[in-house]
Amino acid sequence: MSEPVASPAKTTSPGSGKAPRKPSQAVVIVHGMGEQRPMDTLRGFVQAVWSHDPARAPFYARVVDPADPAGEKINQSWITPDSRTNSHELRRITTPYDVDGRRTDFYELYWADITQGTTRGRLAAWVTNLLWRKPADIPRDARGLYVVTLLAVIAVLCAALVLATSASQGYISWTTGMLVTILASFVIWLVDRFGLPYFGDVAAYVRAEAATVEKRALVRDRGLVLLKRLMMDDSYDRIVLVSHSLGSIIAYDLLQILWADFRPRKLEAVRDRARLKAIRAIDKATLNAEGSAWPDRLDDFSGFRRAQWELYRQLRTRDAEHPLPWKISDFVTLGSPLTHSEFLVTYNLAEFRRGIAERLFSACPPIAEAAAGGTILYQEGRSRSGKPQRAVHHGAVFAATRWTNIFDKGNGWLTGDPISGPMAENFGPGVENIQVELRGSLGRTFTHTLYWSMTAGGVEVNAPIDTPPRSHLAVLRDAIDLGRKLEPSQAAQA
């Protein structure tokens, strides 16, 4: 049975007043940890990014909000069955043609069901692994999390020791024993109610160990099926991968796996001149894997982002010589624990940097081929006619994909989002890090879930000089960039 696809591109007459119909784009959101309900994350996200952004839809596509008939109109959208997700619990949300003549389909990569069933023992083993570190191996931005977790574990162990000692010597009365039993039951309930549903997901995925390999593989397989189907669907010419919390680690893994299969290969000097020119522009910003630290910033950050977009444009179409297109133009992370990768994914910064040098992890900008004179290209053989052919190495996914990281650093354990932070130290200066300050109904208390909240307040921190700070929703919309500001047709209209 053939899969449903988005409507093919159409054209309109010059006098119609509508933008010419263009290929569609897909936005895939990967939810974070916790017992998520299918479609909950997706619907809230679409409300913030599309429904309440009047700049994206023409006047005839704005309708009365069924949830608030007396309020302002919202951009129209529909929930549509789709077989790409392999789940009848999930649907895609599709939009009408926007002001640029383009439709957007929103998908959710749902994985919470796969990580269900994490045991207390598995969670305890993961916490022990995190705590059993040398003080020098605890990164500064993770010390708050480390200290709070360590104190909590020490308190529980001390209480258990005192209880066991007192019980063995007969120092506990019946009443005290009952109170202790009730308290212990409450602690177990807290672990089962909050610890396992949330941090159990992290324990089940974040580190490759014998107990986690199977679930990691199942999560990745589900994501790869969805993304490969979108990549090979000719009705789409662009995919945006958005991820929240633990979902950003999953999405990062998927990007690396996909790039290994879809990266440009068999490039020839004459035939692929435009693609090679775009790759050479990326080469100007590549990193040296032997360095002890990345540079603080790129000399021409905007130029690097333009070069990434241009390479994506060159790779998004397929032909007989290059049948696998690369369509993921943007990777957007929200409240991402990737900022603590040297602590969560590996044991310390030295081990993480070794993984970067060995291309186990991908940096932004990518690492250059040292033997090839500072390029991400290497020669992989010759064509049948004897012409040299080149390929981009498998650790260079961010040569053609922009990475925007939005975080709320906060100023303590209970304020802001202690899980999030900037990415430059671990992944390189090519990541656009945007700090926001979020405020919900409880003020600044744990804002980890507010990045696309319509009821929260949020403002950009450290906005460029002479530029008014954007709201947190404006920051998110700009990162996803449904209007494609760097597309030549859009740039010409600006």
C-alpha positions as CSV (number, residue, x, y, z in Angstrom):
1,M,0.0,0.0,0.0
2,S,1.4,3.4,-0.9
3,E,2.0,6.0,1.8
4,P,0.1,9.2,1.9
5,V,2.3,12.1,0.9
6,A,1.9,15.8,1.0
7,S,0.2,17.5,-1.9
8,P,2.6,18.0,-4.8
9,A,3.9,21.5,-5.6
10,K,1.6,23.6,-7.8
11,T,1.8,26.9,-9.5
12,T,-0.6,29.8,-9.5
13,S,-1.4,32.3,-12.2
14,P,0.4,35.7,-11.9
15,G,-2.8,37.5,-11.2
16,S,-4.0,35.2,-8.4
17,G,-2.4,37.2,-5.6
18,K,-1.1,34.0,-4.0
19,A,2.6,32.9,-3.7
20,P,3.6,30.1,-6.1
21,R,3.2,26.7,-4.6
22,K,6.5,25.2,-3.4
23,P,7.6,21.8,-2.1
24,S,6.5,21.1,1.5
25,Q,8.7,21.0,4.6
26,A,8.5,18.7,7.6
27,V,9.2,19.5,11.3
28,V,9.9,16.5,13.5
29,I,9.8,17.0,17.3
30,V,11.4,14.4,19.6
31,H,9.9,14.7,23.1
32,G,11.8,14.6,26.4
33,M,11.8,12.3,29.4
34,G,8.7,11.3,31.4
35,E,5.5,9.4,30.8
36,Q,4.5,11.4,27.7
37,R,1.1,11.0,26.1
38,P,1.1,10.6,22.3
39,M,0.4,13.8,20.5
40,D,0.5,16.0,23.7
41,T,4.0,17.4,22.9
42,L,3.2,17.8,19.2
43,R,-0.1,19.7,19.7
44,G,1.4,22.2,22.2
45,F,4.4,22.7,20.0
46,V,2.4,23.4,16.9
47,Q,0.2,25.8,18.8
48,A,3.2,27.9,19.7
49,V,5.2,27.6,16.4
50,W,2.4,27.8,13.9
51,S,-1.1,28.4,15.2
52,H,-0.4,31.7,17.0
53,D,2.1,33.2,14.6
54,P,0.0,35.6,12.4
55,A,3.0,36.3,10.2
56,R,3.0,32.8,8.7
57,A,-0.5,32.4,7.4
58,P,-2.5,34.4,4.8
59,F,-5.7,36.0,6.1
60,Y,-7.9,33.4,4.5
61,A,-6.1,30.6,6.5
62,R,-6.9,32.2,9.9
63,V,-9.9,30.7,11.7
64,V,-11.7,31.0,15.1
65,D,-9.9,29.0,17.8
66,P,-12.4,26.3,18.9
67,A,-10.9,26.4,22.4
68,D,-11.5,30.2,22.7
69,P,-14.2,31.3,20.3
70,A,-14.2,34.8,21.7
71,G,-10.4,35.2,21.4
72,E,-8.2,36.1,18.5
73,K,-8.1,34.0,15.3
74,I,-5.4,31.3,14.9
75,N,-3.7,29.8,11.8
76,Q,-5.6,26.8,10.5
77,S,-4.2,23.3,10.7
78,W,-5.5,19.7,10.5
79,I,-4.6,16.5,12.2
80,T,-4.1,13.9,9.5
81,P,-3.6,10.1,9.6
82,D,-0.1,9.1,8.4
83,S,1.6,5.7,8.1
84,R,5.1,7.0,8.3
85,T,5.2,6.8,12.1
86,N,4.0,3.2,12.2
87,S,1.6,4.0,15.0
88,H,-2.2,4.6,14.9
89,E,-1.8,6.6,18.1
90,L,0.1,9.3,16.2
91,R,-1.0,11.7,13.5
92,R,0.8,14.4,11.6
93,I,-0.4,18.0,11.8
94,T,-0.5,19.7,8.5
95,T,-1.0,23.3,7.5
96,P,-2.5,25.2,4.6
97,Y,-0.2,27.0,2.2
98,D,1.6,29.8,4.1
99,V,2.5,33.3,2.9
100,D,5.4,31.8,1.0
101,G,3.3,29.2,-0.8
102,R,4.6,26.3,1.3
103,R,2.9,23.7,3.5
104,T,4.4,22.4,6.7
105,D,3.8,18.9,8.1
106,F,4.6,18.4,11.8
107,Y,5.5,15.0,13.2
108,E,6.3,13.6,16.6
109,L,8.9,10.9,17.2
110,Y,7.3,9.2,20.2
111,W,9.6,6.8,22.1
112,A,8.3,6.9,25.8
113,D,6.6,3.4,25.5
114,I,10.0,1.8,24.6
115,T,11.8,2.9,27.8
116,Q,8.9,1.9,30.1
117,G,9.8,-0.8,32.7
118,T,13.1,0.5,34.0
119,T,13.8,-1.1,37.3
120,R,14.8,0.5,40.6
121,G,18.1,-1.4,40.4
122,R,18.8,0.0,36.9
123,L,18.1,3.5,38.1
124,A,20.3,3.0,41.2
125,A,23.1,1.6,39.1
126,W,23.0,4.7,36.8
127,V,23.0,7.1,39.8
128,T,25.9,5.3,41.4
129,N,27.8,5.5,38.1
130,L,27.3,9.2,38.0
131,L,28.4,9.8,41.6
132,W,31.4,7.5,41.5
133,R,33.6,10.1,39.9
134,K,36.8,12.0,40.8
135,P,36.0,15.6,41.8
136,A,38.2,16.8,38.9
137,D,35.9,14.9,36.4
138,I,32.8,16.8,37.5
139,P,32.3,19.7,35.1
140,R,31.6,23.1,36.7
141,D,28.1,23.3,35.1
142,A,27.1,19.9,36.5
143,R,28.4,20.4,40.1
144,G,25.0,21.7,41.4
145,L,23.2,18.6,40.1
146,Y,26.0,16.4,41.4
147,V,26.0,17.9,44.9
148,V,22.2,17.8,45.3
149,T,22.0,14.1,44.1
150,L,25.0,13.1,46.3
151,L,23.4,14.7,49.4
152,A,20.1,13.0,48.8
153,V,21.7,9.6,48.4
154,I,23.8,10.1,51.6
155,A,20.7,11.1,53.5
156,V,18.8,8.0,52.5
157,L,21.8,5.7,53.2
158,C,22.4,7.3,56.6
159,A,18.7,6.9,57.5
160,A,18.7,3.3,56.4
161,L,21.9,2.6,58.5
162,V,20.5,4.2,61.6
163,L,17.2,2.3,61.2
164,A,19.0,-1.0,60.7
165,T,21.3,-0.5,63.7
166,S,18.5,0.6,66.0
167,A,16.3,-2.3,65.0
168,S,19.0,-4.8,65.6
169,Q,19.7,-3.5,69.1
170,G,16.0,-3.1,70.0
171,Y,16.1,0.6,70.4
172,I,13.0,1.3,68.2
173,S,9.5,1.2,69.7
174,W,6.5,-0.1,67.9
175,T,5.2,3.4,67.2
176,T,8.6,4.6,65.9
177,G,8.8,1.5,63.7
178,M,5.4,2.2,62.2
179,L,6.4,5.8,61.4
180,V,9.7,4.7,59.8
181,T,7.8,2.1,57.8
182,I,5.4,4.8,56.5
183,L,8.2,7.1,55.7
184,A,10.1,4.4,53.8
185,S,7.0,3.5,51.9
186,F,6.6,7.2,51.0
187,V,10.2,7.3,49.7
188,I,9.6,4.2,47.6
189,W,6.4,5.8,46.2
190,L,8.3,8.9,45.3
191,V,10.9,6.9,43.4
192,D,8.2,4.9,41.6
193,R,6.0,7.9,40.9
194,F,8.7,10.4,39.8
195,G,12.1,8.9,39.8
196,L,11.4,6.0,37.4
197,P,9.1,7.7,35.0
198,Y,11.5,10.6,34.4
199,F,15.1,9.6,35.3
200,G,14.4,6.0,34.4
201,D,14.3,7.1,30.7
202,V,17.7,8.6,31.1
203,A,19.1,5.5,32.8
204,A,17.6,3.4,30.0
205,Y,19.1,5.3,27.1
206,V,21.9,7.8,27.8
207,R,24.8,5.4,28.2
208,A,25.6,2.3,26.2
209,E,25.7,-0.6,28.5
210,A,24.7,-4.3,28.4
211,A,21.4,-3.4,30.2
212,T,20.5,-0.6,27.8
213,V,21.6,-1.6,24.3
214,E,18.3,-3.2,23.4
215,K,16.1,-0.3,24.3
216,R,18.6,2.2,22.7
217,A,18.3,0.2,19.4
218,L,14.5,0.1,19.5
219,V,14.3,3.9,20.0
220,R,16.8,4.6,17.2
221,D,15.1,2.2,14.8
222,R,11.8,3.9,15.2
223,G,13.4,7.3,14.6
224,L,15.4,6.1,11.6
225,V,12.3,4.6,10.0
226,L,10.4,7.9,10.2
227,L,13.3,10.2,9.1
228,K,14.4,7.9,6.2
229,R,10.8,7.9,4.9
230,L,10.7,11.7,5.1
231,M,14.1,12.0,3.4
232,M,13.1,9.9,0.5
233,D,9.7,11.6,0.0
234,D,10.1,13.9,-3.0
235,S,7.2,16.1,-1.8
236,Y,9.5,17.4,1.0
237,D,12.7,19.4,0.3
238,R,13.4,20.3,3.9
239,I,13.3,18.7,7.4
240,V,13.7,20.5,10.7
241,L,14.6,18.2,13.7
242,V,13.5,19.7,17.0
243,S,14.2,18.0,20.3
244,H,13.6,18.6,24.0
245,S,15.5,17.4,27.1
246,L,16.6,13.7,26.7
247,G,15.1,13.7,23.2
248,S,18.0,15.9,22.1
249,I,20.4,13.1,22.9
250,I,18.3,10.7,20.8
251,A,18.0,13.2,18.0
252,Y,21.7,13.8,18.0
253,D,22.3,10.1,17.7
254,L,19.9,9.8,14.8
255,L,21.6,12.7,12.9
256,Q,24.9,10.9,13.1
257,I,23.5,7.6,12.0
258,L,21.6,9.1,9.1
259,W,24.6,11.2,7.9
260,A,26.7,8.1,7.7
261,D,24.3,6.7,5.1
262,F,23.2,9.9,3.4
263,R,26.4,11.9,3.3
264,P,27.6,13.1,-0.1
265,R,29.8,10.5,-1.8
266,K,31.2,9.8,-5.2
267,L,31.8,13.5,-5.8
268,E,33.7,14.3,-9.0
269,A,35.5,17.6,-9.8
270,V,33.6,18.6,-12.9
271,R,30.2,16.9,-12.4
272,D,29.8,18.1,-8.8
273,R,31.4,21.5,-9.0
274,A,28.6,23.3,-7.1
275,R,28.6,20.7,-4.3
276,L,32.3,20.8,-3.9
277,K,32.3,24.6,-3.9
278,A,29.8,24.5,-1.0
279,I,32.0,22.0,0.9
280,R,35.1,24.2,0.4
281,A,33.2,27.0,2.1
282,I,32.6,24.8,5.1
283,D,36.3,23.9,5.1
284,K,37.3,27.4,6.0
285,A,35.7,27.0,9.5
286,T,36.6,23.4,10.3
287,L,38.1,22.5,13.7
288,N,41.4,20.8,14.6
289,A,40.6,17.6,16.6
290,E,44.1,17.8,18.3
291,G,43.3,21.1,20.0
292,S,42.8,21.0,23.8
293,A,39.9,23.5,23.5
294,W,37.7,25.0,20.8
295,P,38.1,28.6,19.9
296,D,35.7,30.9,21.7
297,R,34.0,31.9,18.5
298,L,34.2,31.7,14.7
299,D,35.7,34.7,12.9
300,D,32.6,34.7,10.6
301,F,29.8,32.9,12.4
302,S,27.1,34.3,10.0
303,G,29.1,33.2,7.0
304,F,29.5,29.7,8.4
305,R,25.7,29.5,8.9
306,R,25.1,30.6,5.3
307,A,27.6,28.1,4.1
308,Q,25.8,25.3,6.0
309,W,22.5,26.4,4.3
310,E,24.1,26.4,0.9
311,L,25.5,22.9,1.3
312,Y,22.1,21.7,2.5
313,R,20.6,23.3,-0.7
314,Q,23.1,21.5,-2.9
315,L,22.4,18.1,-1.2
316,R,18.6,18.1,-0.9
317,T,17.9,16.9,-4.4
318,R,18.8,13.5,-5.7
319,D,19.8,12.3,-9.1
320,A,21.1,9.1,-10.7
321,E,24.7,9.6,-9.3
322,H,23.5,10.7,-5.8
323,P,20.3,8.8,-5.0
324,L,20.3,9.7,-1.3
325,P,19.4,13.4,-0.6
326,W,20.2,15.2,2.7
327,K,17.2,17.3,3.7
328,I,17.8,18.0,7.4
329,S,18.7,21.7,7.3
330,D,18.3,22.5,11.1
331,F,18.8,20.8,14.4
332,V,17.1,22.7,17.3
333,T,17.7,21.6,20.9
334,L,15.6,22.9,23.8
335,G,16.6,22.4,27.5
336,S,19.2,19.9,26.3
337,P,21.4,17.8,28.7
338,L,23.9,17.5,25.8
339,T,25.6,20.4,27.5
340,H,26.7,17.9,30.2
341,S,27.8,15.2,27.7
342,E,31.2,14.8,29.2
343,F,29.5,13.9,32.4
344,L,26.4,12.0,31.2
345,V,27.6,10.3,28.0
346,T,31.3,9.7,29.0
347,Y,33.2,9.9,32.2
348,N,35.1,13.1,31.7
349,L,36.0,15.8,29.2
350,A,39.2,14.0,28.1
351,E,37.2,10.9,27.1
352,F,34.6,13.0,25.3
353,R,37.2,14.9,23.3
354,R,38.8,11.6,22.4
355,G,35.4,10.6,21.0
356,I,35.3,13.8,19.0
357,A,38.7,13.1,17.5
358,E,37.8,9.5,16.7
359,R,34.5,10.7,15.1
360,L,32.3,8.9,17.6
361,F,30.7,12.3,18.2
362,S,30.2,15.1,15.6
363,A,31.4,18.6,16.3
364,C,30.1,21.9,14.9
365,P,31.9,23.0,12.8
366,P,33.1,19.5,11.8
367,I,36.6,18.2,12.4
368,A,38.9,18.5,9.4
369,E,40.8,15.6,7.7
370,A,44.3,16.4,9.0
371,A,46.0,14.2,6.3
372,A,44.0,16.0,3.6
373,G,45.1,19.5,4.4
374,G,42.2,20.9,6.5
375,T,39.1,19.6,4.6
376,I,36.2,17.3,5.4
377,L,36.7,15.5,2.1
378,Y,38.7,12.3,1.5
379,Q,39.3,10.3,-1.6
380,E,37.3,7.1,-1.6
381,G,38.3,5.7,-5.0
382,R,37.8,6.2,-8.7
383,S,34.9,6.0,-11.1
384,R,34.8,3.4,-13.9
385,S,36.3,6.0,-16.2
386,G,39.2,6.5,-13.8
387,K,38.1,9.9,-12.4
388,P,38.9,10.5,-8.7
389,Q,35.9,10.4,-6.4
390,R,35.6,12.1,-3.0
391,A,33.3,11.8,0.0
392,V,32.6,13.8,3.1
393,H,33.6,11.9,6.2
394,H,31.0,10.5,8.6
395,G,31.6,12.9,11.4
396,A,30.7,16.0,9.4
397,V,26.9,16.1,9.8
398,F,27.0,19.7,10.9
399,A,28.6,20.7,7.6
400,A,25.1,20.7,6.1
401,T,22.9,21.1,9.2
402,R,22.6,24.2,11.4
403,W,22.5,23.7,15.1
404,T,20.6,26.1,17.3
405,N,20.6,25.5,21.1
406,I,18.0,27.3,23.3
407,F,18.6,27.2,27.0
408,D,17.6,28.8,30.3
409,K,20.7,28.5,32.5
410,G,19.1,30.0,35.6
411,N,21.1,30.7,38.8
412,G,20.7,27.6,41.0
413,W,19.1,24.2,41.4
414,L,15.5,25.4,41.7
415,T,15.6,28.4,39.4
416,G,15.8,28.3,35.6
417,D,16.6,25.0,33.9
418,P,19.6,23.2,35.5
419,I,19.5,20.5,32.8
420,S,20.3,22.9,30.0
421,G,23.2,25.1,29.1
422,P,25.5,26.2,26.2
423,M,27.2,23.7,23.8
424,A,30.3,25.5,22.7
425,E,32.7,23.8,25.1
426,N,31.7,20.3,24.1
427,F,30.6,20.6,20.5
428,G,32.3,23.7,19.1
429,P,31.7,27.4,18.3
430,G,29.5,26.6,15.3
431,V,26.4,26.0,17.5
432,E,24.2,29.1,17.9
433,N,23.5,29.2,21.7
434,I,20.6,31.4,22.6
435,Q,19.9,32.0,26.3
436,V,16.3,32.8,27.4
437,E,14.9,33.6,30.8
438,L,11.6,31.8,31.4
439,R,9.0,32.4,34.0
440,G,5.9,30.3,34.7
441,S,3.1,30.2,37.2
442,L,5.7,29.4,39.9
443,G,8.1,32.1,38.8
444,R,11.6,30.9,37.9
445,T,11.1,27.6,39.6
446,F,12.3,24.7,37.3
447,T,11.5,26.1,33.8
448,H,12.6,23.0,31.9
449,T,9.2,22.4,30.4
450,L,8.4,26.0,29.3
451,Y,10.3,26.5,26.1
452,W,7.1,26.5,23.9
453,S,4.6,27.3,26.7
454,M,1.9,29.8,25.5
455,T,1.2,30.8,29.1
456,A,4.8,31.3,30.3
457,G,6.7,34.5,30.0
458,G,10.1,34.5,28.5
459,V,12.7,36.9,27.0
460,E,16.0,36.6,25.2
461,V,19.1,37.2,27.3
462,N,22.1,39.1,25.9
463,A,20.4,40.1,22.7
464,P,22.6,41.8,20.1
465,I,23.3,45.5,20.5
466,D,20.6,47.8,19.1
467,T,18.2,44.8,18.8
468,P,15.3,44.5,21.1
469,P,15.1,41.2,23.1
470,R,12.8,38.6,21.5
471,S,10.2,36.7,23.4
472,H,11.0,33.0,24.0
473,L,8.4,32.1,21.4
474,A,10.0,34.4,18.8
475,V,13.4,32.8,19.5
476,L,11.9,29.4,18.9
477,R,10.1,30.4,15.7
478,D,13.3,32.1,14.3
479,A,15.3,28.9,15.1
480,I,12.8,26.7,13.2
481,D,12.7,29.3,10.4
482,L,9.6,28.2,8.6
483,G,10.1,31.2,6.3
484,R,13.6,30.1,5.3
485,K,15.3,33.4,5.6
486,L,18.4,32.2,3.7
487,E,16.6,30.7,0.8
488,P,17.6,32.7,-2.3
489,S,13.9,33.4,-3.2
490,Q,13.2,34.7,0.3
491,A,16.4,36.7,0.5
492,A,15.5,38.4,-2.8
493,Q,12.1,39.5,-1.4
494,A,13.7,40.9,1.8
